[in-house]
Amino acid sequence: MKLIIKYYQFIHLLIPAIESYPEEYYGLLFGDKTSRTSGNERFIPEFILPSLTAQRRSKEVSPNEKRDERVMNLVSRLADAKYIGDFHSHILKKGYDYDKRPKTLDEVLNNLIYNARYSDYDLKSMEKNRNYIYIITSLFKNKWFAPKQTKKGDLFGSINNFNFLTSAYYWNSRTKKFQKAKVECSYVTGFKGFRKYKP
């Protein structure tokens, strides 16, 4: 399974997360799910819409389901795009997620990967709709820089003083569990604004 993100869509994912920091943020994904061959499914977002009415906290974001339904109805009438999932951010905080600030690139990456896992609260929401894709962007205010794609398909990099890691999850009908989809966005590793890691 792959999630294909264009450069302007990635901006729509990352900028609201940084703007909302240190609170989490949430939004809806609209687009299409295609299957060229068996086992080669792709989620392709067309519209990435941050929610203005979700209740934001530093460790949780609560959607307004009635407002979400309103947005879904509007998009279905205005554009040829289906609801395909949602996205939200997770924030790494000292004293809650880690005791000592990570000092190496591997430590930063491992912390972000751990923080980008779906929580029990996330899972309950995901279990209601197994046909969709769920994106989690983990944010950490730090000085290490390393634009890359991880071995498991996450997008990892830094801009200004924020490290980010974007993961996507989908329901695998064969394994009967949620697992990671490969996130493809050439913009992340090719954009000069993402500074490279220097030990």
Phi, psi and omega in degrees: 000136179233149171245117183260118182241129176276167188299317182289333177288323177298320177300319179293336176278317189278314186298314177299327178296316179289321179297324182278343182307135011268016175265156177284163176225169188206151177194180185247150179247133177230139180171232184212156174241122183242159178220100179289316176218165179300129181083006181236045180287150179222135168264128181234097179293145174248319179235131176240107190244107175297142179276133179267349186246000177293144179275116186260138173222172183289337181232016181191147172225131184248117180292153171262100190298323179294319178291324177299317179298323178297316179295317179301317180295317180296315181295320180296333180272333184264337186216156177273068183217136180262155172291125183237001178152195179218175180216149174203171183248156171238140184249128174276126182230138178294139181087342179248311181259337180204154180264319180245138180298131178303138185249348180235163179300317180297321179295318178298312182297316180297321177296317180293318179298316179299318184285340181273004175289152176284140180275174176299323178296317177298316184299321179300320178290318181294325181296334180290332184222086186280354183270005187247174177252143182232121183255133175235124176253117179268133183240142179214126180277109187203176186251002183274145185229131180195084177289123182192175170244131182285169181297334181266006174095009176282156172261129185226132178186191180215148171216137190054235180252025181245124167274143176224153172218122182251122179241156177227142182233143178219163180273121177266111185291340179280316180273348180061041176203165176280137176217172186284140169262154177282126180264118181250123177202098183296341181299324185296311183276345182262344184284128183292341181290340177274108185287143182280150181291134175231115182293000000 
